[in-house]
Amino acid sequence: MAHFTELDEDKKAIKTLVFSNEDIDAHGGDLSTGAEEWVAATPNTTAAESPTGKTGVSWKQTSYNSSFRKNYGGFGHYYDQTRDAFILVNKPFESWVLDETTCKYVAPQPWPTNNQVGEEFLSFDWNEDNQRFQGNIIPDGAAYYWDNINLQWIGV
């Protein structure tokens, strides 16, 4: 199955539809302009109702498993023609930067290598104020932060 993302005039993803590989092969093949043009002319792919309020102007093939164009081109992404990649429109946090290799935003600290304290599991996220990952034990809520030097969770 081949996935194509409809883009508005700002290159933001409006929607993604699935087409048969046979149809795409018959109209130029993967990543071809011919396939993009065929998708654009296919009934039910024009004049989409967009959550952004903008109509679609072009289509780009995307990969469900990110094997090309770096990331899946779903809603909340835009297509960067220079990088030939789909990138999130909004950074998750102000301190995060775009990794040019993966075109994903990365935290200023490495991700924790585990999500456990002893036998207990943590739910964790980035704390922008403290510039670190913080988590809570499920279900009792005990708070921890990730120590990147010793690679362990420390109680708050």
Number of C-alpha atoms within 10 A of each C-alpha: 13 19 20 27 29 29 25 22 11 12 19 25 30 25 21 19 16 13 12 10 14 11 15 21 14 11 17 15 16 16 16 15 15 16 22 23 15 17 26 20 11 10 8 9 15 15 11 16 12 16 11 12 10 16 17 24 15 18 26 25 24 27 19 15 9 14 10 15 22 20 21 23 30 23 19 15 21 22 26 15 10 6 13 13 22 30 26 22 13 11 14 14 13 9 13 16 15 14 11 10 8 15 19 17 18 17 19 12 14 11 15 19 11 12 17 17 15 7 5 12 15 20 15 17 14 19 13 15 7 9 13 20 21 23 25 22 17 13 10 8 11 12 17 20 21 24 15 15 6 8 12 17 23 14 13 10
